[in-house]
Amino acid sequence: MGELQHSLSRQRKYILYLLAVFVFCWGITPYKMVFGGLILGTALSFFNHWLMLKRMNRFNQALDHGKKFQSLGTMSRMATAGVAAMIALRYPDHFSIITTVLGLMASYIVIMIDFFIHFLINRTTGEER
C-alpha cells in the first residue's frame, strides 16, 4: 500500500507541474484560448485524480474491515467532465473545447507515462513489483 500512495503522490506532483507550465504558457503566449482550455481541463482532471485517491482510500478501509463499498465515483468524474464541457461551451472566447477535453485526460496520461517509466526502471534494474 505504501508504494501505491507514493506513486499517487508522485503523479499528483506531476499534474501540478503540468498545470504550472500551462499557466505560465497562458501568461506569455498569445494562445489564451488554447491554454485556457488546458488549464480548465487539467484543473478538473486534478480534482478527479484527488477524488479517485480519496475513494480508493475509503475502498481499502472498507476492505480491511470486511465491509462493502458501492463504487469508486465514476458518475462524479463524468459529472466533472460535463461541467468542464459546459464551461468551455458557455465561454468559447476564453476556453477551447478541444483543449479542455485534452486537459481532462491529463491525469490519465500522466498515470500511463509514470507507470511506463517505472516499469522500464524496474525492468532494467531487475526489481519486481
Backbone atoms as SQL, in Angstrom:
CREATE TABLE atoms (id INTEGER PRIMARY KEY, chain TEXT, resi INTEGER, resn TEXT, atom TEXT, x REAL, y REAL, z REAL);
INSERT INTO atoms VALUES
  (1, 'A', 1, 'MET', 'N', 0.818, -1.198, 0.000),
  (2, 'A', 1, 'MET', 'CA', 0.000, 0.000, 0.000),
  (3, 'A', 1, 'MET', 'C', 0.855, 1.252, 0.000),
  (4, 'A', 2, 'GLY', 'N', 2.021, 1.195, 0.634),
  (5, 'A', 2, 'GLY', 'CA', 2.900, 2.356, 0.686),
  (6, 'A', 2, 'GLY', 'C', 3.396, 2.766, -0.687),
  (7, 'A', 3, 'GLU', 'N', 3.670, 1.780, -1.534),
  (8, 'A', 3, 'GLU', 'CA', 4.140, 2.091, -2.884),
  (9, 'A', 3, 'GLU', 'C', 3.037, 2.745, -3.714),
  (10, 'A', 4, 'LEU', 'N', 1.801, 2.320, -3.514),
  (11, 'A', 4, 'LEU', 'CA', 0.680, 2.928, -4.228),
  (12, 'A', 4, 'LEU', 'C', 0.509, 4.387, -3.812),
  (13, 'A', 5, 'GLN', 'N', 0.582, 4.664, -2.520),
  (14, 'A', 5, 'GLN', 'CA', 0.459, 6.040, -2.037),
  (15, 'A', 5, 'GLN', 'C', 1.598, 6.898, -2.574),
  (16, 'A', 6, 'HIS', 'N', 2.794, 6.342, -2.607),
  (17, 'A', 6, 'HIS', 'CA', 3.948, 7.078, -3.139),
  (18, 'A', 6, 'HIS', 'C', 3.755, 7.374, -4.631),
  (19, 'A', 7, 'SER', 'N', 3.255, 6.394, -5.351),
  (20, 'A', 7, 'SER', 'CA', 3.012, 6.572, -6.781),
  (21, 'A', 7, 'SER', 'C', 1.944, 7.632, -7.026),
  (22, 'A', 8, 'LEU', 'N', 0.862, 7.602, -6.261),
  (23, 'A', 8, 'LEU', 'CA', -0.203, 8.581, -6.449),
  (24, 'A', 8, 'LEU', 'C', 0.241, 9.994, -6.069),
  (25, 'A', 9, 'SER', 'N', 1.057, 10.117, -5.027),
  (26, 'A', 9, 'SER', 'CA', 1.541, 11.460, -4.672),
  (27, 'A', 9, 'SER', 'C', 2.517, 11.977, -5.721),
  (28, 'A', 10, 'ARG', 'N', 3.309, 11.094, -6.296),
  (29, 'A', 10, 'ARG', 'CA', 4.222, 11.490, -7.375),
  (30, 'A', 10, 'ARG', 'C', 3.434, 11.948, -8.601),
  (31, 'A', 11, 'GLN', 'N', 2.378, 11.236, -8.936),
  (32, 'A', 11, 'GLN', 'CA', 1.536, 11.625, -10.066),
  (33, 'A', 11, 'GLN', 'C', 0.836, 12.945, -9.801),
  (34, 'A', 12, 'ARG', 'N', 0.400, 13.163, -8.570),
  (35, 'A', 12, 'ARG', 'CA', -0.234, 14.430, -8.205),
  (36, 'A', 12, 'ARG', 'C', 0.744, 15.586, -8.389),
  (37, 'A', 13, 'LYS', 'N', 1.992, 15.358, -8.025),
  (38, 'A', 13, 'LYS', 'CA', 3.021, 16.376, -8.197),
  (39, 'A', 13, 'LYS', 'C', 3.253, 16.667, -9.681),
  (40, 'A', 14, 'TYR', 'N', 3.280, 15.638, -10.510),
  (41, 'A', 14, 'TYR', 'CA', 3.482, 15.834, -11.946),
  (42, 'A', 14, 'TYR', 'C', 2.328, 16.618, -12.571),
  (43, 'A', 15, 'ILE', 'N', 1.113, 16.332, -12.133),
  (44, 'A', 15, 'ILE', 'CA', -0.057, 17.054, -12.666),
  (45, 'A', 15, 'ILE', 'C', 0.027, 18.525, -12.281),
  (46, 'A', 16, 'LEU', 'N', 0.444, 18.811, -11.050),
  (47, 'A', 16, 'LEU', 'CA', 0.595, 20.208, -10.636),
  (48, 'A', 16, 'LEU', 'C', 1.688, 20.915, -11.423),
  (49, 'A', 17, 'TYR', 'N', 2.797, 20.221, -11.711),
  (50, 'A', 17, 'TYR', 'CA', 3.840, 20.811, -12.551),
  (51, 'A', 17, 'TYR', 'C', 3.308, 21.110, -13.949),
  (52, 'A', 18, 'LEU', 'N', 2.556, 20.172, -14.495),
  (53, 'A', 18, 'LEU', 'CA', 1.967, 20.365, -15.820),
  (54, 'A', 18, 'LEU', 'C', 1.010, 21.549, -15.821),
  (55, 'A', 19, 'LEU', 'N', 0.217, 21.665, -14.772),
  (56, 'A', 19, 'LEU', 'CA', -0.698, 22.798, -14.638),
  (57, 'A', 19, 'LEU', 'C', 0.063, 24.116, -14.541),
  (58, 'A', 20, 'ALA', 'N', 1.179, 24.110, -13.828),
  (59, 'A', 20, 'ALA', 'CA', 2.008, 25.321, -13.718),
  (60, 'A', 20, 'ALA', 'C', 2.591, 25.711, -15.078),
  (61, 'A', 21, 'VAL', 'N', 2.989, 24.734, -15.864),
  (62, 'A', 21, 'VAL', 'CA', 3.503, 25.019, -17.211),
  (63, 'A', 21, 'VAL', 'C', 2.412, 25.631, -18.074),
  (64, 'A', 22, 'PHE', 'N', 1.195, 25.094, -17.979),
  (65, 'A', 22, 'PHE', 'CA', 0.087, 25.642, -18.762),
  (66, 'A', 22, 'PHE', 'C', -0.240, 27.073, -18.351),
  (67, 'A', 23, 'VAL', 'N', -0.211, 27.350, -17.053),
  (68, 'A', 23, 'VAL', 'CA', -0.479, 28.713, -16.579),
  (69, 'A', 23, 'VAL', 'C', 0.622, 29.656, -17.060),
  (70, 'A', 24, 'PHE', 'N', 1.862, 29.208, -17.006),
  (71, 'A', 24, 'PHE', 'CA', 2.978, 30.026, -17.494),
  (72, 'A', 24, 'PHE', 'C', 2.822, 30.313, -18.985),
  (73, 'A', 25, 'CYS', 'N', 2.514, 29.289, -19.763),
  (74, 'A', 25, 'CYS', 'CA', 2.337, 29.472, -21.210),
  (75, 'A', 25, 'CYS', 'C', 1.124, 30.356, -21.513),
  (76, 'A', 26, 'TRP', 'N', 0.059, 30.246, -20.709),
  (77, 'A', 26, 'TRP', 'CA', -1.109, 31.106, -20.882),
  (78, 'A', 26, 'TRP', 'C', -0.715, 32.563, -20.681),
  (79, 'A', 27, 'GLY', 'N', 0.193, 32.811, -19.753),
  (80, 'A', 27, 'GLY', 'CA', 0.593, 34.176, -19.456),
  (81, 'A', 27, 'GLY', 'C', 1.517, 34.800, -20.484),
  (82, 'A', 28, 'ILE', 'N', 2.315, 33.989, -21.182),
  (83, 'A', 28, 'ILE', 'CA', 3.322, 34.583, -22.066),
  (84, 'A', 28, 'ILE', 'C', 3.049, 34.383, -23.555),
  (85, 'A', 29, 'THR', 'N', 2.094, 33.535, -23.905),
  (86, 'A', 29, 'THR', 'CA', 1.826, 33.309, -25.328),
  (87, 'A', 29, 'THR', 'C', 0.515, 33.971, -25.737),
  (88, 'A', 30, 'PRO', 'N', 0.329, 34.192, -27.021),
  (89, 'A', 30, 'PRO', 'CA', -0.946, 34.773, -27.477),
  (90, 'A', 30, 'PRO', 'C', -2.074, 33.739, -27.600),
  (91, 'A', 31, 'TYR', 'N', -1.809, 32.480, -27.266),
  (92, 'A', 31, 'TYR', 'CA', -2.805, 31.411, -27.402),
  (93, 'A', 31, 'TYR', 'C', -3.588, 31.245, -26.104),
  (94, 'A', 32, 'LYS', 'N', -4.312, 32.274, -25.731),
  (95, 'A', 32, 'LYS', 'CA', -5.044, 32.277, -24.462),
  (96, 'A', 32, 'LYS', 'C', -6.157, 31.228, -24.442),
  (97, 'A', 33, 'MET', 'N', -6.873, 31.052, -25.554),
  (98, 'A', 33, 'MET', 'CA', -7.951, 30.070, -25.603),
  (99, 'A', 33, 'MET', 'C', -7.430, 28.651, -25.444),
  (100, 'A', 34, 'VAL', 'N', -6.337, 28.360, -26.118),
  (101, 'A', 34, 'VAL', 'CA', -5.774, 27.009, -26.075),
  (102, 'A', 34, 'VAL', 'C', -5.323, 26.678, -24.657),
  (103, 'A', 35, 'PHE', 'N', -4.532, 27.549, -24.068),
  (104, 'A', 35, 'PHE', 'CA', -4.021, 27.259, -22.731),
  (105, 'A', 35, 'PHE', 'C', -5.097, 27.445, -21.666),
  (106, 'A', 36, 'GLY', 'N', -6.083, 28.294, -21.916),
  (107, 'A', 36, 'GLY', 'CA', -7.216, 28.399, -21.004),
  (108, 'A', 36, 'GLY', 'C', -7.972, 27.080, -20.914),
  (109, 'A', 37, 'GLY', 'N', -8.202, 26.451, -22.065),
  (110, 'A', 37, 'GLY', 'CA', -8.853, 25.143, -22.084),
  (111, 'A', 37, 'GLY', 'C', -8.023, 24.073, -21.409),
  (112, 'A', 38, 'LEU', 'N', -6.709, 24.105, -21.655),
  (113, 'A', 38, 'LEU', 'CA', -5.830, 23.141, -20.994),
  (114, 'A', 38, 'LEU', 'C', -5.826, 23.338, -19.481),
  (115, 'A', 39, 'ILE', 'N', -5.834, 24.591, -19.038),
  (116, 'A', 39, 'ILE', 'CA', -5.854, 24.870, -17.601),
  (117, 'A', 39, 'ILE', 'C', -7.162, 24.378, -16.987),
  (118, 'A', 40, 'LEU', 'N', -8.277, 24.700, -17.624),
  (119, 'A', 40, 'LEU', 'CA', -9.583, 24.267, -17.114),
  (120, 'A', 40, 'LEU', 'C', -9.657, 22.745, -17.042),
  (121, 'A', 41, 'GLY', 'N', -9.319, 22.089, -18.129),
  (122, 'A', 41, 'GLY', 'CA', -9.394, 20.627, -18.165),
  (123, 'A', 41, 'GLY', 'C', -8.434, 19.961, -17.201),
  (124, 'A', 42, 'THR', 'N', -7.207, 20.474, -17.108),
  (125, 'A', 42, 'THR', 'CA', -6.219, 19.873, -16.211),
  (126, 'A', 42, 'THR', 'C', -6.574, 20.114, -14.753),
  (127, 'A', 43, 'ALA', 'N', -7.120, 21.282, -14.436),
  (128, 'A', 43, 'ALA', 'CA', -7.536, 21.549, -13.058),
  (129, 'A', 43, 'ALA', 'C', -8.657, 20.597, -12.638),
  (130, 'A', 44, 'LEU', 'N', -9.613, 20.376, -13.504),
  (131, 'A', 44, 'LEU', 'CA', -10.683, 19.445, -13.168),
  (132, 'A', 44, 'LEU', 'C', -10.204, 17.994, -13.214),
  (133, 'A', 45, 'SER', 'N', -9.216, 17.712, -14.049),
  (134, 'A', 45, 'SER', 'CA', -8.614, 16.393, -14.065),
  (135, 'A', 45, 'SER', 'C', -7.854, 16.140, -12.757),
  (136, 'A', 46, 'PHE', 'N', -7.197, 17.174, -12.254),
  (137, 'A', 46, 'PHE', 'CA', -6.523, 17.067, -10.957),
  (138, 'A', 46, 'PHE', 'C', -7.547, 16.809, -9.848),
  (139, 'A', 47, 'PHE', 'N', -8.681, 17.481, -9.908),
  (140, 'A', 47, 'PHE', 'CA', -9.751, 17.246, -8.946),
  (141, 'A', 47, 'PHE', 'C', -10.233, 15.803, -9.024),
  (142, 'A', 48, 'ASN', 'N', -10.413, 15.292, -10.239),
  (143, 'A', 48, 'ASN', 'CA', -10.836, 13.898, -10.408),
  (144, 'A', 48, 'ASN', 'C', -9.795, 12.933, -9.841),
  (145, 'A', 49, 'HIS', 'N', -8.515, 13.248, -10.047),
  (146, 'A', 49, 'HIS', 'CA', -7.437, 12.403, -9.521),
  (147, 'A', 49, 'HIS', 'C', -7.486, 12.397, -7.996),
  (148, 'A', 50, 'TRP', 'N', -7.680, 13.559, -7.400),
  (149, 'A', 50, 'TRP', 'CA', -7.772, 13.667, -5.952),
  (150, 'A', 50, 'TRP', 'C', -8.997, 12.902, -5.440),
  (151, 'A', 51, 'LEU', 'N', -10.113, 13.039, -6.144),
  (152, 'A', 51, 'LEU', 'CA', -11.337, 12.344, -5.764),
  (153, 'A', 51, 'LEU', 'C', -11.156, 10.831, -5.843),
  (154, 'A', 52, 'MET', 'N', -10.478, 10.367, -6.879),
  (155, 'A', 52, 'MET', 'CA', -10.211, 8.944, -7.024),
  (156, 'A', 52, 'MET', 'C', -9.310, 8.448, -5.894),
  (157, 'A', 53, 'LEU', 'N', -8.337, 9.243, -5.498),
  (158, 'A', 53, 'LEU', 'CA', -7.449, 8.873, -4.394),
  (159, 'A', 53, 'LEU', 'C', -8.247, 8.725, -3.099),
  (160, 'A', 54, 'LYS', 'N', -9.139, 9.677, -2.813),
  (161, 'A', 54, 'LYS', 'CA', -9.948, 9.611, -1.602),
  (162, 'A', 54, 'LYS', 'C', -10.868, 8.387, -1.619),
  (163, 'A', 55, 'ARG', 'N', -11.464, 8.113, -2.763),
  (164, 'A', 55, 'ARG', 'CA', -12.357, 6.951, -2.866),
  (165, 'A', 55, 'ARG', 'C', -11.582, 5.648, -2.722),
  (166, 'A', 56, 'MET', 'N', -10.357, 5.603, -3.267),
  (167, 'A', 56, 'MET', 'CA', -9.547, 4.395, -3.129),
  (168, 'A', 56, 'MET', 'C', -9.175, 4.159, -1.670),
  (169, 'A', 57, 'ASN', 'N', -8.889, 5.229, -0.931),
  (170, 'A', 57, 'ASN', 'CA', -8.582, 5.072, 0.493),
  (171, 'A', 57, 'ASN', 'C', -9.789, 4.529, 1.253),
  (172, 'A', 58, 'ARG', 'N', -10.978, 5.064, 0.955),
  (173, 'A', 58, 'ARG', 'CA', -12.196, 4.555, 1.604),
  (174, 'A', 58, 'ARG', 'C', -12.466, 3.105, 1.207),
  (175, 'A', 59, 'PHE', 'N', -12.203, 2.782, -0.051),
  (176, 'A', 59, 'PHE', 'CA', -12.387, 1.415, -0.537),
  (177, 'A', 59, 'PHE', 'C', -11.460, 0.455, 0.208),
  (178, 'A', 60, 'ASN', 'N', -10.194, 0.839, 0.379),
  (179, 'A', 60, 'ASN', 'CA', -9.238, -0.009, 1.093),
  (180, 'A', 60, 'ASN', 'C', -9.625, -0.165, 2.557),
  (181, 'A', 61, 'GLN', 'N', -10.104, 0.902, 3.178),
  (182, 'A', 61, 'GLN', 'CA', -10.544, 0.805, 4.574),
  (183, 'A', 61, 'GLN', 'C', -11.759, -0.118, 4.696),
  (184, 'A', 62, 'ALA', 'N', -12.667, -0.034, 3.748),
  (185, 'A', 62, 'ALA', 'CA', -13.840, -0.914, 3.771),
  (186, 'A', 62, 'ALA', 'C', -13.424, -2.371, 3.601),
  (187, 'A', 63, 'LEU', 'N', -12.458, -2.625, 2.732),
  (188, 'A', 63, 'LEU', 'CA', -11.983, -3.993, 2.545),
  (189, 'A', 63, 'LEU', 'C', -11.284, -4.506, 3.799),
  (190, 'A', 64, 'ASP', 'N', -10.523, -3.642, 4.457),
  (191, 'A', 64, 'ASP', 'CA', -9.816, -4.047, 5.675),
  (192, 'A', 64, 'ASP', 'C', -10.788, -4.418, 6.789),
  (193, 'A', 65, 'HIS', 'N', -11.921, -3.747, 6.851),
  (194, 'A', 65, 'HIS', 'CA', -12.904, -4.010, 7.894),
  (195, 'A', 65, 'HIS', 'C', -13.989, -4.997, 7.449),
  (196, 'A', 66, 'GLY', 'N', -13.887, -5.521, 6.241),
  (197, 'A', 66, 'GLY', 'CA', -14.837, -6.510, 5.751),
  (198, 'A', 66, 'GLY', 'C', -16.182, -5.936, 5.356),
  (199, 'A', 67, 'LYS', 'N', -16.229, -4.656, 5.083),
  (200, 'A', 67, 'LYS', 'CA', -17.486, -4.017, 4.689),
  (201, 'A', 67, 'LYS', 'C', -17.575, -3.928, 3.174),
  (202, 'A', 68, 'LYS', 'N', -18.782, -3.615, 2.680),
  (203, 'A', 68, 'LYS', 'CA', -18.979, -3.419, 1.247),
  (204, 'A', 68, 'LYS', 'C', -18.811, -1.948, 0.914),
  (205, 'A', 69, 'PHE', 'N', -18.401, -1.697, -0.336),
  (206, 'A', 69, 'PHE', 'CA', -18.232, -0.326, -0.817),
  (207, 'A', 69, 'PHE', 'C', -18.923, -0.230, -2.160),
  (208, 'A', 70, 'GLN', 'N', -19.669, 0.861, -2.372),
  (209, 'A', 70, 'GLN', 'CA', -20.529, 0.926, -3.540),
  (210, 'A', 70, 'GLN', 'C', -19.776, 1.134, -4.846),
  (211, 'A', 71, 'SER', 'N', -18.998, 2.209, -4.959),
  (212, 'A', 71, 'SER', 'CA', -18.319, 2.468, -6.224),
  (213, 'A', 71, 'SER', 'C', -17.104, 3.352, -5.988),
  (214, 'A', 72, 'LEU', 'N', -16.346, 3.561, -7.036),
  (215, 'A', 72, 'LEU', 'CA', -15.178, 4.432, -6.954),
  (216, 'A', 72, 'LEU', 'C', -15.454, 5.802, -7.562),
  (217, 'A', 73, 'GLY', 'N', -16.705, 6.149, -7.806),
  (218, 'A', 73, 'GLY', 'CA', -17.071, 7.502, -8.206),
  (219, 'A', 73, 'GLY', 'C', -17.048, 7.788, -9.688),
  (220, 'A', 74, 'THR', 'N', -17.447, 6.838, -10.498),
  (221, 'A', 74, 'THR', 'CA', -17.462, 7.049, -11.936),
  (222, 'A', 74, 'THR', 'C', -18.421, 8.171, -12.325),
  (223, 'A', 75, 'MET', 'N', -19.567, 8.202, -11.691),
  (224, 'A', 75, 'MET', 'CA', -20.554, 9.229, -12.038),
  (225, 'A', 75, 'MET', 'C', -20.068, 10.629, -11.676),
  (226, 'A', 76, 'SER', 'N', -19.372, 10.762, -10.570),
  (227, 'A', 76, 'SER', 'CA', -18.873, 12.095, -10.191),
  (228, 'A', 76, 'SER', 'C', -17.777, 12.556, -11.149),
  (229, 'A', 77, 'ARG', 'N', -16.952, 11.626, -11.627),
  (230, 'A', 77, 'ARG', 'CA', -15.925, 12.005, -12.609),
  (231, 'A', 77, 'ARG', 'C', -16.573, 12.385, -13.945),
  (232, 'A', 78, 'MET', 'N', -17.632, 11.684, -14.321),
  (233, 'A', 78, 'MET', 'CA', -18.354, 12.046, -15.548),
  (234, 'A', 78, 'MET', 'C', -19.035, 13.401, -15.397),
  (235, 'A', 79, 'ALA', 'N', -19.580, 13.670, -14.232),
  (236, 'A', 79, 'ALA', 'CA', -20.224, 14.965, -13.985),
  (237, 'A', 79, 'ALA', 'C', -19.204, 16.094, -14.045),
  (238, 'A', 80, 'THR', 'N', -18.011, 15.853, -13.538),
  (239, 'A', 80, 'THR', 'CA', -16.956, 16.862, -13.612),
  (240, 'A', 80, 'THR', 'C', -16.590, 17.142, -15.065),
  (241, 'A', 81, 'ALA', 'N', -16.517, 16.105, -15.872),
  (242, 'A', 81, 'ALA', 'CA', -16.232, 16.295, -17.295),
  (243, 'A', 81, 'ALA', 'C', -17.360, 17.074, -17.967),
  (244, 'A', 82, 'GLY', 'N', -18.595, 16.796, -17.579),
  (245, 'A', 82, 'GLY', 'CA', -19.730, 17.548, -18.120),
  (246, 'A', 82, 'GLY', 'C', -19.686, 19.013, -17.735),
  (247, 'A', 83, 'VAL', 'N', -19.291, 19.295, -16.502),
  (248, 'A', 83, 'VAL', 'CA', -19.159, 20.687, -16.054),
  (249, 'A', 83, 'VAL', 'C', -18.074, 21.395, -16.854),
  (250, 'A', 84, 'ALA', 'N', -16.954, 20.709, -17.082),
  (251, 'A', 84, 'ALA', 'CA', -15.873, 21.311, -17.873),
  (252, 'A', 84, 'ALA', 'C', -16.342, 21.631, -19.284),
  (253, 'A', 85, 'ALA', 'N', -17.074, 20.702, -19.887),
  (254, 'A', 85, 'ALA', 'CA', -17.583, 20.934, -21.241),
  (255, 'A', 85, 'ALA', 'C', -18.580, 22.082, -21.266),
  (256, 'A', 86, 'MET', 'N', -19.442, 22.159, -20.252),
  (257, 'A', 86, 'MET', 'CA', -20.419, 23.250, -20.206),
  (258, 'A', 86, 'MET', 'C', -19.729, 24.610, -20.047),
  (259, 'A', 87, 'ILE', 'N', -18.699, 24.670, -19.218),
  (260, 'A', 87, 'ILE', 'CA', -17.962, 25.926, -19.046),
  (261, 'A', 87, 'ILE', 'C', -17.281, 26.324, -20.345),
  (262, 'A', 88, 'ALA', 'N', -16.646, 25.346, -21.006),
  (263, 'A', 88, 'ALA', 'CA', -15.947, 25.643, -22.260),
  (264, 'A', 88, 'ALA', 'C', -16.918, 26.072, -23.359),
  (265, 'A', 89, 'LEU', 'N', -18.087, 25.470, -23.388),
  (266, 'A', 89, 'LEU', 'CA', -19.067, 25.854, -24.399),
  (267, 'A', 89, 'LEU', 'C', -19.752, 27.179, -24.059),
  (268, 'A', 90, 'ARG', 'N', -19.874, 27.477, -22.789),
  (269, 'A', 90, 'ARG', 'CA', -20.508, 28.731, -22.365),
  (270, 'A', 90, 'ARG', 'C', -19.606, 29.929, -22.628),
  (271, 'A', 91, 'TYR', 'N', -18.307, 29.740, -22.470),
  (272, 'A', 91, 'TYR', 'CA', -17.342, 30.821, -22.670),
  (273, 'A', 91, 'TYR', 'C', -16.338, 30.451, -23.763),
  (274, 'A', 92, 'PRO', 'N', -16.782, 30.406, -25.030),
  (275, 'A', 92, 'PRO', 'CA', -15.875, 29.983, -26.105),
  (276, 'A', 92, 'PRO', 'C', -14.766, 30.994, -26.405),
  (277, 'A', 93, 'ASP', 'N', -14.904, 32.220, -25.923),
  (278, 'A', 93, 'ASP', 'CA', -13.836, 33.199, -26.137),
  (279, 'A', 93, 'ASP', 'C', -12.651, 32.967, -25.211),
  (280, 'A', 94, 'HIS', 'N', -12.875, 32.235, -24.131),
  (281, 'A', 94, 'HIS', 'CA', -11.825, 32.009, -23.140),
  (282, 'A', 94, 'HIS', 'C', -11.278, 30.585, -23.149),
  (283, 'A', 95, 'PHE', 'N', -12.090, 29.621, -23.558),
  (284, 'A', 95, 'PHE', 'CA', -11.698, 28.213, -23.492),
  (285, 'A', 95, 'PHE', 'C', -11.986, 27.509, -24.809),
  (286, 'A', 96, 'SER', 'N', -11.046, 26.709, -25.255),
  (287, 'A', 96, 'SER', 'CA', -11.246, 25.857, -26.420),
  (288, 'A', 96, 'SER', 'C', -11.770, 24.509, -25.932),
  (289, 'A', 97, 'ILE', 'N', -12.839, 24.023, -26.535),
  (290, 'A', 97, 'ILE', 'CA', -13.436, 22.760, -26.093),
  (291, 'A', 97, 'ILE', 'C', -12.492, 21.589, -26.341),
  (292, 'A', 98, 'ILE', 'N', -11.739, 21.638, -27.433),
  (293, 'A', 98, 'ILE', 'CA', -10.819, 20.538, -27.756),
  (294, 'A', 98, 'ILE', 'C', -9.714, 20.441, -26.722),
  (295, 'A', 99, 'THR', 'N', -9.116, 21.578, -26.369),
  (296, 'A', 99, 'THR', 'CA', -8.042, 21.526, -25.385),
  (297, 'A', 99, 'THR', 'C', -8.578, 21.281, -23.973),
  (298, 'A', 100, 'THR', 'N', -9.830, 21.636, -23.729),
  (299, 'A', 100, 'THR', 'CA', -10.432, 21.303, -22.436),
  (300, 'A', 100, 'THR', 'C', -10.555, 19.792, -22.293),
  (301, 'A', 101, 'VAL', 'N', -10.982, 19.124, -23.349),
  (302, 'A', 101, 'VAL', 'CA', -11.087, 17.664, -23.319),
  (303, 'A', 101, 'VAL', 'C', -9.694, 17.040, -23.186),
  (304, 'A', 102, 'LEU', 'N', -8.703, 17.584, -23.876),
  (305, 'A', 102, 'LEU', 'CA', -7.338, 17.076, -23.723),
  (306, 'A', 102, 'LEU', 'C', -6.838, 17.279, -22.296),
  (307, 'A', 103, 'GLY', 'N', -7.173, 18.411, -21.699),
  (308, 'A', 103, 'GLY', 'CA', -6.795, 18.660, -20.319),
  (309, 'A', 103, 'GLY', 'C', -7.472, 17.700, -19.359),
  (310, 'A', 104, 'LEU', 'N', -8.718, 17.330, -19.645),
  (311, 'A', 104, 'LEU', 'CA', -9.414, 16.354, -18.805),
  (312, 'A', 104, 'LEU', 'C', -8.721, 14.997, -18.816),
  (313, 'A', 105, 'MET', 'N', -8.040, 14.691, -19.888),
  (314, 'A', 105, 'MET', 'CA', -7.317, 13.422, -19.986),
  (315, 'A', 105, 'MET', 'C', -5.916, 13.500, -19.398),
  (316, 'A', 106, 'ALA', 'N', -5.498, 14.658, -18.910),
  (317, 'A', 106, 'ALA', 'CA', -4.127, 14.862, -18.446),
  (318, 'A', 106, 'ALA', 'C', -3.736, 13.902, -17.328),
  (319, 'A', 107, 'SER', 'N', -4.595, 13.703, -16.357),
  (320, 'A', 107, 'SER', 'CA', -4.216, 12.826, -15.242),
  (321, 'A', 107, 'SER', 'C', -4.041, 11.383, -15.711),
  (322, 'A', 108, 'TYR', 'N', -4.873, 10.938, -16.642),
  (323, 'A', 108, 'TYR', 'CA', -4.736, 9.572, -17.140),
  (324, 'A', 108, 'TYR', 'C', -3.463, 9.414, -17.972),
  (325, 'A', 109, 'ILE', 'N', -3.116, 10.444, -18.722),
  (326, 'A', 109, 'ILE', 'CA', -1.871, 10.413, -19.493),
  (327, 'A', 109, 'ILE', 'C', -0.671, 10.392, -18.552),
  (328, 'A', 110, 'VAL', 'N', -0.720, 11.202, -17.486),
  (329, 'A', 110, 'VAL', 'CA', 0.363, 11.218, -16.500),
  (330, 'A', 110, 'VAL', 'C', 0.480, 9.858, -15.823),
  (331, 'A', 111, 'ILE', 'N', -0.637, 9.235, -15.479),
  (332, 'A', 111, 'ILE', 'CA', -0.606, 7.912, -14.848),
  (333, 'A', 111, 'ILE', 'C', 0.044, 6.894, -15.775),
  (334, 'A', 112, 'MET', 'N', -0.322, 6.907, -17.066),
  (335, 'A', 112, 'MET', 'CA', 0.258, 5.945, -18.007),
  (336, 'A', 112, 'MET', 'C', 1.748, 6.174, -18.209),
  (337, 'A', 113, 'ILE', 'N', 2.168, 7.436, -18.348),
  (338, 'A', 113, 'ILE', 'CA', 3.588, 7.727, -18.530),
  (339, 'A', 113, 'ILE', 'C', 4.369, 7.336, -17.291),
  (340, 'A', 114, 'ASP', 'N', 3.847, 7.644, -16.105),
  (341, 'A', 114, 'ASP', 'CA', 4.513, 7.289, -14.860),
  (342, 'A', 114, 'ASP', 'C', 4.650, 5.777, -14.723),
  (343, 'A', 115, 'PHE', 'N', 3.591, 5.047, -15.047),
  (344, 'A', 115, 'PHE', 'CA', 3.652, 3.590, -14.988),
  (345, 'A', 115, 'PHE', 'C', 4.692, 3.053, -15.964),
  (346, 'A', 116, 'PHE', 'N', 4.705, 3.571, -17.191),
  (347, 'A', 116, 'PHE', 'CA', 5.644, 3.096, -18.207),
  (348, 'A', 116, 'PHE', 'C', 7.086, 3.366, -17.792),
  (349, 'A', 117, 'ILE', 'N', 7.354, 4.551, -17.256),
  (350, 'A', 117, 'ILE', 'CA', 8.714, 4.889, -16.828),
  (351, 'A', 117, 'ILE', 'C', 9.159, 3.971, -15.690),
  (352, 'A', 118, 'HIS', 'N', 8.299, 3.762, -14.712),
  (353, 'A', 118, 'HIS', 'CA', 8.692, 2.904, -13.593),
  (354, 'A', 118, 'HIS', 'C', 8.748, 1.431, -13.981),
  (355, 'A', 119, 'PHE', 'N', 7.956, 1.048, -14.959),
  (356, 'A', 119, 'PHE', 'CA', 8.070, -0.312, -15.488),
  (357, 'A', 119, 'PHE', 'C', 9.435, -0.518, -16.132),
  (358, 'A', 120, 'LEU', 'N', 9.865, 0.448, -16.936),
  (359, 'A', 120, 'LEU', 'CA', 11.184, 0.339, -17.572),
  (360, 'A', 120, 'LEU', 'C', 12.312, 0.374, -16.548),
  (361, 'A', 121, 'ILE', 'N', 12.181, 1.217, -15.539),
  (362, 'A', 121, 'ILE', 'CA', 13.213, 1.287, -14.493),
  (363, 'A', 121, 'ILE', 'C', 13.300, -0.043, -13.746),
  (364, 'A', 122, 'ASN', 'N', 12.162, -0.604, -13.368),
  (365, 'A', 122, 'ASN', 'CA', 12.162, -1.881, -12.657),
  (366, 'A', 122, 'ASN', 'C', 12.658, -3.015, -13.537),
  (367, 'A', 123, 'ARG', 'N', 12.390, -2.920, -14.818),
  (368, 'A', 123, 'ARG', 'CA', 12.836, -3.962, -15.744),
  (369, 'A', 123, 'ARG', 'C', 14.351, -3.928, -15.930),
  (370, 'A', 124, 'THR', 'N', 14.923, -2.730, -16.018),
  (371, 'A', 124, 'THR', 'CA', 16.370, -2.630, -16.222),
  (372, 'A', 124, 'THR', 'C', 17.147, -2.927, -14.943),
  (373, 'A', 125, 'THR', 'N', 16.580, -2.626, -13.775),
  (374, 'A', 125, 'THR', 'CA', 17.263, -2.903, -12.531),
  (375, 'A', 125, 'THR', 'C', 17.014, -4.331, -12.034),
  (376, 'A', 126, 'GLY', 'N', 16.016, -5.005, -12.596),
  (377, 'A', 126, 'GLY', 'CA', 15.725, -6.375, -12.233),
  (378, 'A', 126, 'GLY', 'C', 14.848, -6.513, -11.004),
  (379, 'A', 127, 'GLU', 'N', 14.272, -5.409, -10.532),
  (380, 'A', 127, 'GLU', 'CA', 13.409, -5.470, -9.352),
  (381, 'A', 127, 'GLU', 'C', 12.007, -5.890, -9.778),
  (382, 'A', 128, 'GLU', 'N', 11.317, -6.543, -8.866),
  (383, 'A', 128, 'GLU', 'CA', 9.934, -6.925, -9.120),
  (384, 'A', 128, 'GLU', 'C', 9.018, -6.069, -8.280),
  (385, 'A', 129, 'ARG', 'N', 7.819, -5.861, -8.791),
  (386, 'A', 129, 'ARG', 'CA', 6.824, -5.092, -8.027),
  (387, 'A', 129, 'ARG', 'C', 6.134, -5.965, -7.052);
